[in-house]
């Protein structure tokens, strides 16, 4: 899976949102036609080599953080209260989620503060690195260097923890 084009892992929230959008009825009329700039771009196949090749240890650190984020149930916690279907009660999280949140916060403290939003964007939310670079108006190569630096800090944290 390509880190720079698809992110590390697609999140539960994005899967839910895509499902809801696909369930909506298609609009007709002049406003519903896609603009040329909004036309869907073909995505590279999953088996294609990553544009940002990472050493296996950095990739493992990113995957471990993504697993902690998923286990912490931040997204389901944020989706609603005890009355919403499918979301956990924000006032009564599971013990496993509390432990995962503690480990997630410790891992994020190991990453320098300016780089932590980049790690969350790419590793936890599964969004592409190119999107981060475009929104921050920085060169893609600079974003790649920042991601490598942040993942190195994360790897050092996980190695010291084990």
C-alpha positions as CSV (number, residue, x, y, z in Angstrom):
1,X,0.0,0.0,0.0
2,X,1.4,3.4,-0.9
3,X,1.9,5.7,2.0
4,X,2.3,8.8,-0.1
5,X,-0.8,8.3,-2.2
6,X,-3.3,6.5,0.0
7,X,-2.0,6.8,3.6
8,X,-1.2,3.9,5.8
9,X,-4.6,2.7,6.7
10,X,-8.1,3.9,5.8
11,X,-10.0,4.9,8.8
12,X,-13.4,3.8,10.0
13,X,-14.7,7.3,9.7
14,X,-13.8,7.6,6.0
15,X,-15.3,4.2,5.2
16,X,-18.5,5.2,6.9
17,X,-18.6,8.6,5.1
18,X,-18.0,6.9,1.7
19,X,-20.8,4.4,2.4
20,X,-23.2,7.3,3.3
21,X,-22.3,9.2,0.2
22,X,-22.8,6.2,-2.0
23,X,-26.2,5.6,-0.5
24,X,-27.4,9.2,-1.3
25,X,-29.5,9.5,-4.5
26,X,-27.7,10.9,-7.5
27,X,-28.6,14.5,-8.2
28,X,-29.6,15.5,-11.7
29,X,-29.2,18.9,-13.4
30,X,-26.5,21.3,-14.4
31,X,-25.0,21.5,-10.9
32,X,-24.5,17.7,-10.6
33,X,-22.1,17.4,-13.5
34,X,-18.5,17.1,-12.4
35,X,-16.2,19.9,-13.2
36,X,-13.1,19.0,-15.1
37,X,-10.9,19.8,-12.0
38,X,-13.2,17.5,-9.9
39,X,-13.0,14.5,-12.3
40,X,-11.9,11.4,-10.4
41,X,-8.2,10.6,-11.0
42,X,-7.2,7.0,-11.5
43,X,-5.5,5.6,-8.4
44,X,-2.5,3.4,-8.6
45,X,-3.1,-0.3,-7.9
46,X,-2.5,-1.4,-4.4
47,X,0.4,-3.7,-5.4
48,X,2.3,-0.8,-7.0
49,X,5.5,0.3,-5.4
50,X,5.3,3.1,-2.9
51,X,6.3,6.6,-4.1
52,X,7.8,7.0,-0.6
53,X,9.7,3.8,0.2
54,X,10.2,3.4,3.9
55,X,12.5,1.0,5.7
56,X,10.5,-1.8,7.3
57,X,11.2,-0.6,10.8
58,X,9.7,2.9,10.1
59,X,6.7,1.3,8.4
60,X,6.2,-1.0,11.4
61,X,6.3,2.0,13.8
62,X,3.6,3.8,11.6
63,X,1.5,0.6,11.6
64,X,1.8,0.3,15.4
65,X,0.6,3.8,15.9
66,X,-2.3,3.3,13.6
67,X,-3.3,0.2,15.5
68,X,-3.1,2.1,18.8
69,X,-5.3,4.9,17.3
70,X,-7.8,2.3,16.2
71,X,-7.8,0.5,19.5
72,X,-8.3,3.8,21.4
73,X,-11.6,4.2,19.6
74,X,-11.2,8.0,19.2
75,X,-13.4,8.1,16.1
76,X,-16.3,6.0,17.6
77,X,-16.0,8.0,20.8
78,X,-16.3,11.3,18.9
79,X,-19.3,10.1,16.8
80,X,-21.8,10.4,19.6
81,X,-23.2,9.6,23.0
82,X,-24.9,6.7,24.7
83,X,-28.0,7.1,22.5
84,X,-26.3,6.8,19.1
85,X,-26.2,3.5,17.5
86,X,-22.9,1.9,16.9
87,X,-20.8,4.5,18.9
88,X,-19.4,3.7,22.3
89,X,-20.5,5.7,25.3
90,X,-18.1,8.6,25.7
91,X,-18.7,8.6,29.5
92,X,-17.9,4.9,29.8
93,X,-15.1,3.9,27.5
94,X,-13.9,0.3,27.5
95,X,-10.8,-0.5,29.7
96,X,-9.0,-1.6,26.5
97,X,-9.7,1.8,24.9
98,X,-8.4,3.6,28.0
99,X,-5.1,1.6,27.9
100,X,-4.7,2.2,24.2
101,X,-5.3,5.9,24.7
102,X,-2.6,6.0,27.3
103,X,-0.1,4.3,25.0
104,X,-1.2,6.5,22.1
105,X,-0.6,9.7,24.1
106,X,2.8,8.4,25.2
107,X,3.8,7.7,21.6
108,X,2.6,11.1,20.4
109,X,4.6,12.8,23.1
110,X,7.7,11.3,21.6
111,X,7.1,13.0,18.3
112,X,8.1,16.7,18.1
113,X,5.0,18.9,18.4
114,X,5.2,20.5,14.9
115,X,5.4,17.0,13.4
116,X,2.5,15.4,15.3
117,X,-0.3,16.6,13.1
118,X,1.5,15.1,10.1
119,X,1.8,11.7,11.9
120,X,-2.0,11.8,12.7
121,X,-2.9,12.8,9.1
122,X,-0.9,10.1,7.5
123,X,-0.7,7.2,10.0
124,X,-3.9,7.5,12.0
125,X,-6.4,8.9,9.6
126,X,-4.9,7.2,6.5
127,X,-4.8,10.3,4.4
128,X,-2.2,10.8,1.7
129,X,1.1,12.6,2.3
130,X,0.6,14.6,-0.9
131,X,-2.7,16.1,0.5
132,X,-0.8,17.2,3.6
133,X,1.9,18.9,1.5
134,X,-0.7,20.6,-0.6
135,X,-2.7,21.9,2.3
136,X,0.4,23.2,4.1
137,X,1.8,24.6,0.9
138,X,5.1,22.9,1.2
139,X,7.2,20.9,-1.2
140,X,6.4,17.2,-1.3
141,X,10.1,16.4,-0.6
142,X,10.0,18.5,2.5
143,X,6.8,16.7,3.7
144,X,8.5,13.3,3.1
145,X,11.6,14.4,5.1
146,X,9.3,15.6,7.9
147,X,7.4,12.3,7.9
148,X,10.6,10.3,8.0
149,X,11.9,12.4,10.9
150,X,8.6,12.0,12.8
151,X,8.6,8.2,12.2
152,X,12.2,8.0,13.4
153,X,11.1,9.6,16.7
154,X,8.2,7.2,16.9
155,X,10.4,4.2,16.3
156,X,12.8,5.3,19.0
157,X,9.9,5.6,21.4
158,X,8.6,2.1,20.6
159,X,12.1,0.6,20.8
160,X,12.7,2.1,24.2
161,X,9.3,0.9,25.3
162,X,9.9,-2.7,24.3
